[in-house]
């Protein structure tokens, strides 16, 4: 079950520092990434196998070194940050499931 609208996911400063913030609560797993100063949220499940993109670790770096695409640590699928579309790997053409978030002042919240 997704958190209700207005739920605080993280502080804006934390997202700016790390580039990716994981959010896990009561069976929901999601993440927020920073995309050109915009927070973008996705359900943390690869369309290929349903596993969290960080692999079997508490990995929080879901982006490439260049910070230009999201990467699945299980099998290397790559996704566009702005749309979640898979542009490489076994699920090419599929999409990450969006999770609406926005910045409100010093926080990132669900919409």
N, C-alpha and C positions, 0 to 999 in steps of 0.2 A: 504494500500500500504506500503510495506516494505521500510525502509530507504535505499538509494543507498549505494553501497560499499564505504568504506572509511569514513562513518559517525561516528563521535565520540559518543560512547554510555556513557562512564564514564571514570573517572581517575582510573588507576590501583590501586592506594592507597585506593580509596574509596571502591573498590570491596574487597580488602584485609581486610579492616576494618569491613565491614558489611556482607560479604559473599554472598549477593544478592543485585542486583541493578535493579530496575524497569526502563523501558524505554517506555514512551508513547508520541506519537506525531502524529498528523493528522490522527487519526483513527487506528493507529498501536499500539498494546500493546505487549511488550515483556519483558523478564527479562534475566539477566546474573547471573550465579552462579559461585562460585569458586569451582573447582573440582581438588584437588591435584595440585594446582598452575596453573591450566589451566582455562581460562574463557570458559564457555559453555552457549550458548544462546538458548532460546526456546520462541516460541510464547506463550503468556500468556493466554492460553485457555485450560481448561481441556477437554480431549476427551470424557468424560462422558456427559457433559452438555454445553460445550463451554464457561463457565464462567471463569473469571480470578481466578487463584489459591488462591489468597489472600482473597477470600470471598468478603464480602460487605464493606471491610475496605481498607485503603491504606496500607495494610500489606506488609512489605518488607521481613519478615522472612519466606521464602518459604521452609526452610529446617527443619528437625527434630533437636532437641536439640543436638544430637550427630553429626549433620552436615553430615550424611551419605546418606540420601535420600531426594528427593523433596516431599513435602506434599501438597495436595489440602485441603485448610481450609474449603471448603464446605461440603465434605463428607469423608475426610480422605484417599483418594486414595494416594498411594505412588509410586514414580517413581525413577528409577535409574538415577543418575546424569550424567553418561557418555553416556547413550543412550536415555534417556527419556522414557524407557519402563515402563509401569505400572505393578508393582509387587504385588499390593494389592488394593482391593476396587472394585467398580462396573465396572471399565473399565479395569480390569486385562487383560494384553496381548496387549492392545492398546499402542500408543506412543504419547508423546508430539511432536508437530511439531518443528523440529530443526530450529534455526535461526543462521546462521554462523557468528561467531565473532572471533576475535583474539586479542592478546596483541601486540601492536606496541609501544615499548618504555614505556612511562608513561601513555598510554591510551589504552582503549579497543575500537576497531572499528569494524564495519560491514565488512564482506568479500563479 
